[in-house]
C-alpha cells in the first residue's frame, strides 16, 4: 500500500513528538543518523532528525537537514517541510 506524502510527513511529525518523550537527544540523533547512513534518501528520517534538532534548539542544523530534504524530494511529490521550517525559525 502506498502512503501519501502528506501522511508520511504527518507520521514523521507524530513519531518525532512521541520519540521526544522516549529518549535523550543523543539517542534520537543516533537513531535518525543510523537510518540515514542506511538510506540517505529516507525523507521521514531526515525530517525526524530536523525535528530533533529543533527540539534541542539547533535551528541551523535543522534548516540544513530540511534543505537536503527539499533537494531529495521529487517534483510533484507533495512533500512540504514548510511547517517544520517555520518551527525552526521561531
C-alpha positions in Angstrom: 0.0 0.0 0.0 1.4 3.4 -1.0 1.2 6.2 1.6 0.5 9.7 0.5 3.4 12.2 1.0 1.3 14.2 3.4 0.7 11.1 5.6 4.4 10.4 5.7 5.2 13.9 6.9 2.4 13.7 9.5 3.6 10.3 10.6 7.1 11.6 11.0 5.8 14.6 13.0 3.9 12.3 15.3 6.7 9.9 15.7 9.1 12.8 16.5 6.7 14.0 19.1 6.4 10.6 20.7 10.1 9.9 20.5 10.9 13.2 22.2 9.5 11.6 25.4 11.2 8.3 24.8 14.9 9.0 24.5 17.6 11.5 25.1 18.5 14.0 22.4 21.6 12.0 21.7 19.7 8.7 21.4 17.3 10.3 18.9 20.2 11.8 16.9 21.9 8.4 16.8 18.7 6.6 15.7 17.9 9.0 12.9 21.6 9.2 11.8 21.8 5.4 11.6 18.7 5.3 9.4 20.2 8.0 7.2 23.5 6.1 6.9 21.5 3.1 5.7 19.3 5.2 3.3 20.4 8.8 2.8 17.1 9.4 0.8 14.9 8.5 3.8 12.9 11.7 4.0 11.0 10.6 7.1 14.2 10.0 9.0 15.7 13.3 7.7 12.5 15.1 8.8 12.8 13.4 12.2 16.4 14.5 12.5 15.4 18.1 11.7 12.6 17.9 14.3 15.1 16.6 16.9 17.4 19.4 16.2 14.6 22.0 16.6 13.5 20.5 19.9 17.1 20.9 21.2 17.4 24.5 19.8 19.8 23.6 17.0 17.9 25.5 14.3 20.8 25.9 11.9 21.3 22.1 11.8 17.5 21.6 11.4 17.4 24.0 8.4 20.4 22.3 6.8 18.6 18.9 7.0 15.4 20.5 5.6 17.4 21.9 2.7 18.7 18.4 2.0 15.2 17.0 2.2 13.9 19.7 -0.2 16.7 18.7 -2.7 15.8 15.0 -2.4 12.1 15.5 -2.7 10.8 14.5 -6.1 9.0 17.3 -8.0 5.2 16.9 -7.6 5.6 14.6 -4.6 3.5 16.9 -2.5 6.1 16.9 0.3 6.3 20.2 2.1 8.6 20.8 5.0 7.3 24.4 5.5 5.8 23.9 8.9 8.9 22.3 10.3 11.0 25.1 8.7 8.7 27.6 10.4 9.2 25.9 13.7 13.0 26.2 13.2 12.8 29.9 12.5 10.6 30.7 15.6 
